[in-house]
Amino acid sequence: MQSYDFQESLGYWLTVTSQAVHRRLDELLAPQDITFRQSHVIGWLALLGEAPQCELAKRMLIEPPTLVRLLDHMERRGWIERVEAPSDRRQKLVRLTAAAEPVWDRIVASARQVRREAAEGLTGEEVQVLNHLCERILANLQRREETVSCSESGSTSCLQ
């Protein structure tokens, strides 16, 4: 078996750090009867306004049937609603309801606490540098995704 230098791997550090942030956020949200996955849905919808179910599943890196069960539960709680997309009645758009606002406020407060805890001992400048570096890594990988996607589709418009 080939050895791998985990300690030098960006993917390793980004993954274990992300998992630690998620675990801590889940710890803070659990007593409030909010799961990490529910906070993930609400967060994406707070950012996007509304989104097709398939887009939410893609952004959350979960299978669509898993998302459907999660959305069913959130809909029963009154936090989200699903409506037909005007352009395609087969597609469902998901959006937050007014009942989700206090839930979102609790999620934001918990996320800010996790951010404070995670950044403990870092200067404001170090946090800015870290954010900037993560943005650059994301941009690098997104460029790669676009290139691969274009080459697979045979499109030349992507190369412009």
C-alpha positions as YAML, in Angstrom:
chain: A
units: angstrom
residues:
- id: 1
  name: MET
  ca: [0.00, 0.00, 0.00]
- id: 2
  name: GLN
  ca: [1.35, 3.41, -0.96]
- id: 3
  name: SER
  ca: [1.91, 5.88, 1.90]
- id: 4
  name: TYR
  ca: [0.24, 9.28, 1.91]
- id: 5
  name: ASP
  ca: [1.44, 12.45, 3.63]
- id: 6
  name: PHE
  ca: [-1.78, 13.40, 5.43]
- id: 7
  name: GLN
  ca: [-0.10, 16.12, 7.48]
- id: 8
  name: GLU
  ca: [0.79, 17.97, 4.24]
- id: 9
  name: SER
  ca: [-2.61, 17.49, 2.59]
- id: 10
  name: LEU
  ca: [-4.90, 20.49, 2.14]
- id: 11
  name: GLY
  ca: [-7.83, 18.12, 1.72]
- id: 12
  name: TYR
  ca: [-7.08, 16.36, 4.99]
- id: 13
  name: TRP
  ca: [-6.89, 19.59, 7.01]
- id: 14
  name: LEU
  ca: [-9.93, 21.14, 5.33]
- id: 15
  name: THR
  ca: [-11.96, 17.96, 5.89]
- id: 16
  name: VAL
  ca: [-11.07, 17.35, 9.54]
- id: 17
  name: THR
  ca: [-11.50, 21.04, 10.35]
- id: 18
  name: SER
  ca: [-14.87, 21.16, 8.61]
- id: 19
  name: GLN
  ca: [-15.98, 18.04, 10.46]
- id: 20
  name: ALA
  ca: [-14.94, 19.54, 13.80]
- id: 21
  name: VAL
  ca: [-16.91, 22.72, 13.05]
- id: 22
  name: HIS
  ca: [-19.95, 20.65, 12.08]
- id: 23
  name: ARG
  ca: [-19.74, 18.52, 15.23]
- id: 24
  name: ARG
  ca: [-19.50, 21.60, 17.45]
- id: 25
  name: LEU
  ca: [-22.39, 23.32, 15.71]
- id: 26
  name: ASP
  ca: [-24.43, 20.14, 16.04]
- id: 27
  name: GLU
  ca: [-23.64, 20.07, 19.80]
- id: 28
  name: LEU
  ca: [-24.93, 23.62, 20.21]
- id: 29
  name: LEU
  ca: [-28.04, 23.10, 18.08]
- id: 30
  name: ALA
  ca: [-29.14, 19.72, 19.49]
- id: 31
  name: PRO
  ca: [-30.56, 21.12, 22.77]
- id: 32
  name: GLN
  ca: [-32.58, 23.55, 20.63]
- id: 33
  name: ASP
  ca: [-34.09, 20.63, 18.67]
- id: 34
  name: ILE
  ca: [-32.30, 21.64, 15.46]
- id: 35
  name: THR
  ca: [-30.07, 19.20, 13.60]
- id: 36
  name: PHE
  ca: [-26.96, 20.16, 11.69]
- id: 37
  name: ARG
  ca: [-28.62, 19.02, 8.44]
- id: 38
  name: GLN
  ca: [-31.67, 21.19, 9.16]
- id: 39
  name: SER
  ca: [-29.36, 24.15, 9.78]
- id: 40
  name: HIS
  ca: [-27.64, 23.36, 6.50]
- id: 41
  name: VAL
  ca: [-30.96, 23.52, 4.58]
- id: 42
  name: ILE
  ca: [-32.01, 26.72, 6.32]
- id: 43
  name: GLY
  ca: [-28.58, 28.27, 5.75]
- id: 44
  name: TRP
  ca: [-28.62, 27.56, 2.01]
- id: 45
  name: LEU
  ca: [-32.15, 28.92, 1.72]
- id: 46
  name: ALA
  ca: [-31.21, 32.03, 3.71]
- id: 47
  name: LEU
  ca: [-28.39, 32.56, 1.22]
- id: 48
  name: LEU
  ca: [-30.27, 31.66, -1.98]
- id: 49
  name: GLY
  ca: [-33.82, 32.72, -1.13]
- id: 50
  name: GLU
  ca: [-35.28, 29.58, -2.67]
- id: 51
  name: ALA
  ca: [-33.80, 26.62, -4.47]
- id: 52
  name: PRO
  ca: [-34.87, 23.53, -6.39]
- id: 53
  name: GLN
  ca: [-34.71, 20.37, -4.28]
- id: 54
  name: CYS
  ca: [-32.12, 18.85, -6.63]
- id: 55
  name: GLU
  ca: [-29.88, 21.92, -6.22]
- id: 56
  name: LEU
  ca: [-30.11, 21.73, -2.42]
- id: 57
  name: ALA
  ca: [-29.16, 18.04, -2.47]
- id: 58
  name: LYS
  ca: [-26.18, 18.83, -4.69]
- id: 59
  name: ARG
  ca: [-24.98, 21.70, -2.48]
- id: 60
  name: MET
  ca: [-25.39, 19.60, 0.66]
- id: 61
  name: LEU
  ca: [-23.62, 16.57, -0.85]
- id: 62
  name: ILE
  ca: [-26.51, 14.26, -0.03]
- id: 63
  name: GLU
  ca: [-28.73, 12.01, -2.13]
- id: 64
  name: PRO
  ca: [-32.10, 13.50, -3.19]
- id: 65
  name: PRO
  ca: [-34.15, 10.84, -1.30]
- id: 66
  name: THR
  ca: [-32.28, 11.72, 1.91]
- id: 67
  name: LEU
  ca: [-33.09, 15.39, 1.36]
- id: 68
  name: VAL
  ca: [-36.77, 14.60, 0.72]
- id: 69
  name: ARG
  ca: [-37.08, 12.94, 4.13]
- id: 70
  name: LEU
  ca: [-35.37, 15.89, 5.77]
- id: 71
  name: LEU
  ca: [-37.61, 18.38, 3.95]
- id: 72
  name: ASP
  ca: [-40.72, 16.38, 4.88]
- id: 73
  name: HIS
  ca: [-39.80, 16.75, 8.56]
- id: 74
  name: MET
  ca: [-39.00, 20.46, 8.18]
- id: 75
  name: GLU
  ca: [-42.25, 21.05, 6.31]
- id: 76
  name: ARG
  ca: [-44.23, 19.37, 9.12]
- id: 77
  name: ARG
  ca: [-42.53, 21.76, 11.55]
- id: 78
  name: GLY
  ca: [-43.59, 24.67, 9.35]
- id: 79
  name: TRP
  ca: [-40.06, 25.85, 8.57]
- id: 80
  name: ILE
  ca: [-40.13, 25.38, 4.81]
- id: 81
  name: GLU
  ca: [-42.61, 25.11, 1.99]
- id: 82
  name: ARG
  ca: [-42.29, 23.39, -1.36]
- id: 83
  name: VAL
  ca: [-43.94, 24.91, -4.40]
- id: 84
  name: GLU
  ca: [-44.01, 24.06, -8.08]
- id: 85
  name: ALA
  ca: [-41.42, 25.88, -10.16]
- id: 86
  name: PRO
  ca: [-43.15, 28.27, -12.57]
- id: 87
  name: SER
  ca: [-41.05, 27.04, -15.48]
- id: 88
  name: ASP
  ca: [-41.42, 23.31, -14.75]
- id: 89
  name: ARG
  ca: [-44.28, 21.92, -12.66]
- id: 90
  name: ARG
  ca: [-42.33, 18.70, -12.10]
- id: 91
  name: GLN
  ca: [-39.63, 20.62, -10.23]
- id: 92
  name: LYS
  ca: [-40.16, 21.65, -6.60]
- id: 93
  name: LEU
  ca: [-38.73, 24.87, -5.22]
- id: 94
  name: VAL
  ca: [-38.00, 25.02, -1.50]
- id: 95
  name: ARG
  ca: [-38.28, 28.24, 0.45]
- id: 96
  name: LEU
  ca: [-38.29, 29.29, 4.08]
- id: 97
  name: THR
  ca: [-41.46, 30.31, 5.90]
- id: 98
  name: ALA
  ca: [-41.84, 33.00, 8.53]
- id: 99
  name: ALA
  ca: [-41.76, 30.24, 11.17]
- id: 100
  name: ALA
  ca: [-38.11, 29.58, 10.23]
- id: 101
  name: GLU
  ca: [-36.96, 33.10, 11.20]
- id: 102
  name: PRO
  ca: [-36.51, 32.40, 14.94]
- id: 103
  name: VAL
  ca: [-34.87, 29.08, 14.05]
- id: 104
  name: TRP
  ca: [-32.46, 30.90, 11.73]
- id: 105
  name: ASP
  ca: [-31.68, 33.39, 14.51]
- id: 106
  name: ARG
  ca: [-30.71, 30.50, 16.84]
- id: 107
  name: ILE
  ca: [-28.60, 28.92, 14.09]
- id: 108
  name: VAL
  ca: [-26.78, 32.21, 13.47]
- id: 109
  name: ALA
  ca: [-26.09, 32.69, 17.18]
- id: 110
  name: SER
  ca: [-24.71, 29.15, 17.44]
- id: 111
  name: ALA
  ca: [-22.64, 29.54, 14.27]
- id: 112
  name: ARG
  ca: [-21.14, 32.77, 15.59]
- id: 113
  name: GLN
  ca: [-20.22, 31.02, 18.84]
- id: 114
  name: VAL
  ca: [-18.51, 28.22, 16.88]
- id: 115
  name: ARG
  ca: [-16.69, 30.84, 14.80]
- id: 116
  name: ARG
  ca: [-15.44, 32.56, 17.96]
- id: 117
  name: GLU
  ca: [-14.31, 29.25, 19.46]
- id: 118
  name: ALA
  ca: [-12.61, 28.14, 16.24]
- id: 119
  name: ALA
  ca: [-10.77, 31.45, 15.84]
- id: 120
  name: GLU
  ca: [-9.60, 31.58, 19.46]
- id: 121
  name: GLY
  ca: [-5.96, 32.64, 19.56]
- id: 122
  name: LEU
  ca: [-6.00, 33.88, 15.95]
- id: 123
  name: THR
  ca: [-5.64, 37.55, 15.12]
- id: 124
  name: GLY
  ca: [-8.19, 39.30, 12.93]
- id: 125
  name: GLU
  ca: [-5.57, 39.46, 10.21]
- id: 126
  name: GLU
  ca: [-4.92, 35.71, 10.43]
- id: 127
  name: VAL
  ca: [-8.64, 35.02, 10.10]
- id: 128
  name: GLN
  ca: [-8.79, 37.27, 7.02]
- id: 129
  name: VAL
  ca: [-5.79, 35.51, 5.49]
- id: 130
  name: LEU
  ca: [-7.33, 32.11, 6.17]
- id: 131
  name: ASN
  ca: [-10.62, 33.18, 4.58]
- id: 132
  name: HIS
  ca: [-8.75, 34.59, 1.57]
- id: 133
  name: LEU
  ca: [-6.72, 31.39, 1.15]
- id: 134
  name: CYS
  ca: [-9.87, 29.25, 1.32]
- id: 135
  name: GLU
  ca: [-11.48, 31.48, -1.33]
- id: 136
  name: ARG
  ca: [-8.44, 30.99, -3.59]
- id: 137
  name: ILE
  ca: [-8.48, 27.21, -3.09]
- id: 138
  name: LEU
  ca: [-12.20, 27.16, -3.91]
- id: 139
  name: ALA
  ca: [-11.67, 29.27, -7.03]
- id: 140
  name: ASN
  ca: [-8.87, 26.96, -8.18]
- id: 141
  name: LEU
  ca: [-11.05, 23.89, -7.79]
- id: 142
  name: GLN
  ca: [-14.11, 25.52, -9.35]
- id: 143
  name: ARG
  ca: [-12.04, 26.47, -12.41]
- id: 144
  name: ARG
  ca: [-11.00, 22.83, -12.65]
- id: 145
  name: GLU
  ca: [-14.63, 21.68, -12.36]
- id: 146
  name: GLU
  ca: [-15.68, 24.06, -15.14]
- id: 147
  name: THR
  ca: [-12.88, 22.84, -17.39]
- id: 148
  name: VAL
  ca: [-13.75, 19.18, -16.81]
- id: 149
  name: SER
  ca: [-17.48, 19.86, -17.25]
- id: 150
  name: CYS
  ca: [-16.86, 21.69, -20.53]
- id: 151
  name: SER
  ca: [-14.55, 19.03, -21.90]
- id: 152
  name: GLU
  ca: [-17.09, 16.32, -21.07]
- id: 153
  name: SER
  ca: [-19.92, 18.21, -22.80]
- id: 154
  name: GLY
  ca: [-17.79, 19.13, -25.81]
- id: 155
  name: SER
  ca: [-18.81, 22.77, -25.43]
- id: 156
  name: THR
  ca: [-16.48, 25.45, -26.73]
- id: 157
  name: SER
  ca: [-18.36, 28.30, -25.03]
- id: 158
  name: CYS
  ca: [-16.70, 27.37, -21.73]
- id: 159
  name: LEU
  ca: [-13.30, 28.20, -23.13]
- id: 160
  name: GLN
  ca: [-14.06, 31.85, -23.74]
...
